[in-house]
Each structure stands twice: as C-alpha cells, then as structure tokens.
C-alpha cells in the first residue's frame, strides 16, 4: 500500500494547488493551537518547546492511525498526510517566475527571486539550480524515504523538522502568524517564515535588555537544535540519494566525490548532495544564460526522483520493505 500511496501522492501533489492541501495552512493552525498552551511571559523559543512542538502531532498521528482498523481508511488517511507533506507550491512558483524573468532578459528580477527563495528557506548562499536540487530532495525524496520506512508519522516528522529549520529560530512569533494570515488571504500560497523576517512578539516592548539577550541566546540554542536534528536525519538519506544521482548521471566523474564524503560527519548534507549532483551532470554553462544550470539540474533531479521511486517499488514488491 505504501507504493500506491506514493504514486497517488506524487500525481496529486502537482494538481492539488488548493490551500486545503498545503502543509503551511495546517502548520499555522497547529501553531496557533500550540501557542495557547505556552505562557506568553516565558520565552517561546527553547529546545524543550521546539521538541514538544515537533513530537506532539507525530505522536497523535501515530496513535490515530493505530486506532484505525479498516485497511482502506488507514490507506486514505496515510495518503492524505503524505500529500500534505509533499512538495512546496511557493518553490514551484518561484522557479516559474525565475524562468519567465530569465526569458525576458530581466537578470535583476531573476536575482531577486533567487535571493528571496534563499531567505524564505533559510539556506546558505548557493546557485539557483543548486538550491532546486536540495529542495527537490527535501520536499520529495526525503519525505518518500521517511514515509516508506516509518509511515505517515515519519513523513510528518521530517516535514515538521524541515519547517522548524526554515524559521531559523524555532517557533514563530505572534506577529509572524499575523503576517502569514494576511498573505494567505491574498493568495492560495501561504507565505513561509524565514529567519530574517522574525518580528518582535507582543511582549517585547516590556522586555529589559537582559531578558532580550537571554531570549536571543535561547533562540540560538533552539536553532542549533533544529539544524543538528536535520543534519542527522539527512546524513544517511543524502548519501543514498547522491549515489542515485551518480547512477542517472556520470557515475565515474561523481564517484570520487561521493567516496570522499561518504564518512565525513562534518560536511553539511546539502553540500554533499549538490557537489555530487553537479559532477553527475555534464553541461557547459553560458554565463549569460541564467536558465542553463537550473533547467539541467532540475532534469537531473527528476531522473533521480524516478530512480528513487523505482528502487522503492522494487524493495516493496520483493518484500524487503512493507
């Protein structure tokens, strides 16, 4: 059933653009509900709070699915969770707008879309095509892997962890929620939070410099906790997926890079994946053509996604995984 869920979710994700199927809509609703149980007089950004925020819906999803005795209903609910976790409408729209601006010759607009997406996803400086390689892994392949191994709760856990990392400092403040609500009323795509857009909370006007410094330190600890969590969640999947990039690209060129980083526990996962992906693709880029690298790397990412789906299908059909 996992294979059928994956096929349905991949097909549905592209066409279900309604906000009812977008992860961010439910994330913001859950965020409001969670904040009702958090005292406004205490720091909202902490490792304990972030951990509870991450684990609570996953545990609830696990027990709710465990209570369902009907196989068909369990399948429908799991597939629905997977569709909600899959993809990112904002990333796809940014890619389309980037290409349209590039075809019009508006290099400044292309750079603006590039910088904005980097900021929204809380990513370090990288090329637009490199960023698409990483986001394809984060929003599709990684979720597929966690869904197949751990079920719908696993997919939800990874997506929540990725979202917390995108906020930069853990759980969003009240003003961020209000901003997101205002933007969601103007379009179906709900704006995603980023670390540079974190505004002060309602109680910030009454904070002393000492309490403000303490909050900043706690926020930094929460951000590091989220980054380390995702680092270890991505450690093995990134190496498996990067090996897949070699299989659908130039194996001999990328193999030395893959072997060099195989047991490296200090290098960020996105650097490993992007480096191997670039070595796996043979292309000559015209510096004046800002669409060359993104288009080539996106095609490579699609081939890698199909390979991962085929491998998962073989493992399920042979009974290695259920």
Helices and strands as residue ranges (DSSP letters): H 2-15, G 19-21, H 23-35, H 47-67, H 71-85, H 89-103, H 107-120, H 128-136, I 137-141, H 142-167, H 174-186, G 195-197, G 204-206, H 209-248, H 251-261, H 269-280, H 292-317
